[in-house]
Amino acid sequence: MKKVLLVVCSLWLASFAVNAQKYAIIDTKYILDKMPEYKDAQTKLDAIAAGWQKEIDDQQADLDKMYRDFEAEQVMLSEELKKKREDQLFNKEKAVRDLQRKHFGFEGDLYKKRQELVKPVQDKVYNAIQKLAVQRSYDFILDKSEGITVIFADPKLDKSEDVLKELGIK
């Protein structure tokens, strides 16, 4: 009888401890999409990326034309001229790849521009989330926007609207 009472009390205390944790679920993508400064930063990034992509596409078109011209003239060229044109093609192809890597590669110009334009907005959201967590004594906050980090989320736990209010949006 004592064992049963001890087990029941232990289970009751364990369930009480589990329920004592406070947590919330937010959607940072939803929050960011509601922020005008994020939309502005994203629009600027898209315009910059489109300009860089056009520059790369133009150089790629020049390279393709050089290849077609070389293919057409190849039979009439001496070995020395062939070698010279192949070197030109190789150098042009390398320049296009280098330009693409410079703008869109790992930690390239686009990454740096994103850090400059978007990171301050993300930091603002993070600080609002942190302030909300401290004010409401949440033990942890889950973000359901990136990947499958939350399989099920009760809509009443979603505090994204509260974060927007904290930011003064809506």
JOJO-V154005 format. One record per residue. OMEGA is omega in whole degrees, 0 to 359 (999 if undefined). Layout:
BEGIN
omega=OMEGA
omega=OMEGA
END
This chain:
BEGIN
omega=180
omega=179
omega=180
omega=179
omega=178
omega=179
omega=180
omega=178
omega=179
omega=178
omega=180
omega=178
omega=179
omega=180
omega=177
omega=180
omega=179
omega=180
omega=182
omega=179
omega=177
omega=179
omega=179
omega=177
omega=177
omega=177
omega=184
omega=177
omega=178
omega=180
omega=181
omega=180
omega=179
omega=184
omega=180
omega=181
omega=176
omega=178
omega=178
omega=180
omega=180
omega=178
omega=178
omega=179
omega=180
omega=180
omega=179
omega=180
omega=179
omega=178
omega=179
omega=180
omega=178
omega=178
omega=179
omega=179
omega=179
omega=179
omega=178
omega=177
omega=176
omega=179
omega=178
omega=178
omega=178
omega=178
omega=180
omega=179
omega=179
omega=179
omega=181
omega=185
omega=188
omega=184
omega=183
omega=185
omega=174
omega=180
omega=180
omega=179
omega=176
omega=181
omega=180
omega=181
omega=177
omega=177
omega=177
omega=179
omega=179
omega=181
omega=179
omega=179
omega=178
omega=180
omega=179
omega=178
omega=180
omega=178
omega=179
omega=179
omega=181
omega=183
omega=190
omega=183
omega=178
omega=184
omega=177
omega=183
omega=181
omega=178
omega=181
omega=179
omega=178
omega=178
omega=182
omega=187
omega=189
omega=185
omega=178
omega=178
omega=178
omega=178
omega=178
omega=178
omega=180
omega=180
omega=177
omega=178
omega=180
omega=179
omega=178
omega=180
omega=180
omega=181
omega=185
omega=176
omega=176
omega=176
omega=175
omega=179
omega=179
omega=177
omega=183
omega=185
omega=185
omega=175
omega=180
omega=178
omega=178
omega=181
omega=178
omega=178
omega=176
omega=183
omega=180
omega=177
omega=183
omega=182
omega=181
omega=179
omega=179
omega=178
omega=177
omega=177
omega=179
omega=179
omega=180
omega=182
omega=174
omega=999
END
